[in-house]
């Protein structure tokens, strides 16, 4: 129907699902571009950008592999950064000459401190970008996309997450 009161968006119903149309809706009034708000399984969809429209089987399987890889890489990045921080804690606890993150150590130059902190910062940004892309994957509500990402995360944790458990155990055993 027509909007009431000037700035109120119009509502229209298409195949029993209502959606907003107008500038507030994000799809310029075209009901064919609405975003599903429930989980569904389809080999078609839009992934991350409007132009990344998945219309055929080869695009679908490429997207599934990419999402699987994204989940796997997110766990690798998380584990790598965690290992760096854990290694630093162990080095500091063992009074190593130059612990990896020993910011106050007199033998460490300003350049070395910046490099170490820079590597950790870059790893943090990479990890955050992976996590945001995974969040956007879940926001597609496409069960196939979500399953591919979850499988990648699961395999990544199985292969690389154990290193975080071992590192935490090493820190605890060093305390004794």
C-alpha positions as CSV (number, residue, x, y, z in Angstrom):
1,X,0.0,0.0,0.0
2,X,0.9,3.7,0.1
3,X,3.0,5.1,2.8
4,X,1.3,7.3,5.3
5,X,2.9,10.5,6.7
6,X,5.6,11.5,4.2
7,X,8.7,9.6,5.5
8,X,7.0,6.3,6.3
9,X,8.2,3.6,3.9
10,X,5.7,1.6,1.7
11,X,5.1,-2.0,2.6
12,X,4.3,-4.6,-0.1
13,X,3.8,-8.3,0.1
14,X,5.3,-10.7,-2.4
15,X,4.5,-14.4,-2.2
16,X,3.3,-14.2,1.4
17,X,6.5,-12.5,2.7
18,X,6.3,-8.9,3.6
19,X,9.1,-6.5,3.0
20,X,9.7,-2.8,3.3
21,X,10.2,-0.8,0.1
22,X,11.7,2.7,-0.1
23,X,15.1,4.2,0.8
24,X,15.0,2.7,4.3
25,X,14.9,-0.9,3.1
26,X,18.2,-1.0,1.3
27,X,16.8,-2.5,-1.9
28,X,15.4,0.5,-3.7
29,X,11.8,-0.8,-3.7
30,X,12.6,-3.9,-5.7
31,X,10.9,-6.8,-3.9
32,X,13.1,-9.3,-5.9
33,X,16.2,-8.0,-4.0
34,X,14.9,-8.7,-0.4
35,X,17.0,-10.4,2.1
36,X,15.6,-13.6,3.6
37,X,15.3,-13.4,7.4
38,X,15.1,-17.1,8.1
39,X,17.5,-20.0,7.3
40,X,17.0,-21.6,3.9
41,X,19.0,-24.0,1.7
42,X,19.7,-22.9,-1.8
43,X,22.4,-23.2,-4.4
44,X,21.8,-19.6,-5.4
45,X,22.5,-16.5,-3.4
46,X,24.5,-13.3,-3.0
47,X,27.7,-13.6,-1.0
48,X,29.3,-10.5,0.6
49,X,28.7,-8.1,-2.3
50,X,25.8,-7.5,-4.6
51,X,27.9,-8.4,-7.7
52,X,28.9,-11.8,-6.1
53,X,25.7,-13.4,-7.3
54,X,25.9,-17.2,-7.3
55,X,23.6,-18.5,-10.1
56,X,25.2,-21.8,-11.3
57,X,26.6,-25.0,-9.8
58,X,30.2,-24.2,-10.4
59,X,29.9,-20.8,-8.7
60,X,28.1,-22.5,-5.8
61,X,30.9,-25.1,-5.3
62,X,33.6,-22.4,-5.6
63,X,31.8,-20.3,-3.0
64,X,31.5,-23.4,-0.7
65,X,35.2,-24.1,-1.0
66,X,36.0,-20.4,-0.4
67,X,33.9,-20.3,2.7
68,X,35.4,-23.6,4.0
69,X,38.8,-22.1,3.4
70,X,37.8,-18.8,5.1
71,X,36.8,-20.8,8.2
72,X,40.0,-22.8,8.1
73,X,42.2,-19.7,7.7
74,X,40.4,-17.9,10.5
75,X,41.4,-20.7,12.9
76,X,44.9,-20.7,11.6
77,X,45.2,-17.0,12.2
78,X,43.7,-17.3,15.7
79,X,46.1,-20.1,16.6
80,X,49.2,-18.4,15.2
81,X,48.5,-15.2,17.1
82,X,47.7,-17.2,20.2
83,X,51.0,-19.1,19.9
84,X,53.0,-15.9,19.5
85,X,51.5,-14.4,22.7
86,X,51.9,-17.7,24.6
87,X,55.5,-18.0,23.4
88,X,56.1,-14.5,24.7
89,X,54.6,-15.3,28.1
90,X,56.8,-18.4,28.4
91,X,59.9,-16.5,27.3
92,X,59.2,-13.8,29.8
93,X,58.6,-16.3,32.6
94,X,61.8,-18.1,31.8
95,X,63.8,-14.8,31.9
96,X,65.1,-15.3,28.3
97,X,67.6,-12.7,27.2
98,X,65.2,-11.2,24.7
99,X,61.6,-12.5,25.1
100,X,59.5,-12.0,22.0
101,X,57.3,-9.4,23.7
102,X,59.7,-8.2,26.3
103,X,58.9,-4.5,25.8
104,X,60.9,-3.4,28.9
105,X,64.0,-5.4,28.1
106,X,67.1,-3.1,27.8
107,X,68.7,-5.2,25.0
108,X,65.7,-4.8,22.7
109,X,65.8,-1.9,20.3
110,X,62.9,0.4,19.6
111,X,62.8,-1.1,16.1
112,X,62.5,-4.7,17.4
113,X,59.7,-3.7,19.8
114,X,57.8,-2.0,16.9
115,X,58.3,-5.0,14.6
116,X,57.1,-7.5,17.2
117,X,54.1,-5.4,18.1
118,X,53.4,-4.7,14.4
119,X,53.3,-8.5,13.6
120,X,50.8,-9.0,16.4
121,X,48.7,-6.1,15.2
122,X,48.7,-7.3,11.6
123,X,47.7,-10.8,12.8
124,X,44.9,-9.3,15.0
125,X,43.5,-7.3,12.0
126,X,43.6,-10.4,9.7
127,X,41.9,-12.4,12.4
128,X,39.2,-9.7,12.8
129,X,38.6,-9.5,9.0
130,X,38.1,-13.3,8.8
131,X,35.7,-13.2,11.8
132,X,33.7,-10.3,10.2
133,X,33.5,-12.2,6.9
134,X,32.3,-15.3,8.7
135,X,29.7,-13.2,10.5
136,X,28.5,-11.9,7.1
137,X,28.3,-15.5,5.9
138,X,25.9,-16.3,8.8
139,X,23.9,-13.2,7.9
140,X,23.1,-14.7,4.5
141,X,20.9,-17.2,6.3
142,X,21.9,-19.8,3.6
143,X,22.4,-23.1,5.4
144,X,24.8,-24.3,2.7
145,X,27.1,-21.3,3.2
146,X,26.9,-21.5,7.0
147,X,27.7,-25.3,6.9
148,X,30.8,-24.8,4.7
149,X,32.1,-22.1,7.0
150,X,31.4,-24.2,10.1
151,X,33.2,-27.2,8.6
152,X,36.2,-25.0,7.9
153,X,36.2,-23.6,11.4
154,X,35.8,-27.1,12.9
155,X,38.6,-28.6,10.8
156,X,40.8,-25.6,11.6
157,X,40.2,-25.9,15.3
158,X,40.8,-29.7,15.1
159,X,44.1,-29.2,13.3
160,X,45.4,-26.0,14.8
161,X,43.4,-25.3,18.0
162,X,45.1,-28.0,20.0
163,X,48.3,-25.9,19.9
164,X,46.5,-23.3,22.0
165,X,45.5,-25.9,24.5
166,X,49.1,-27.2,24.7
167,X,50.4,-23.6,25.0
168,X,48.1,-22.9,27.9
169,X,49.1,-26.2,29.5
170,X,52.8,-25.2,29.1
171,X,52.2,-21.8,30.8
172,X,50.5,-23.6,33.7
173,X,53.3,-26.1,34.1
174,X,55.9,-23.3,34.1
175,X,54.1,-21.6,37.0
176,X,54.8,-24.5,39.2
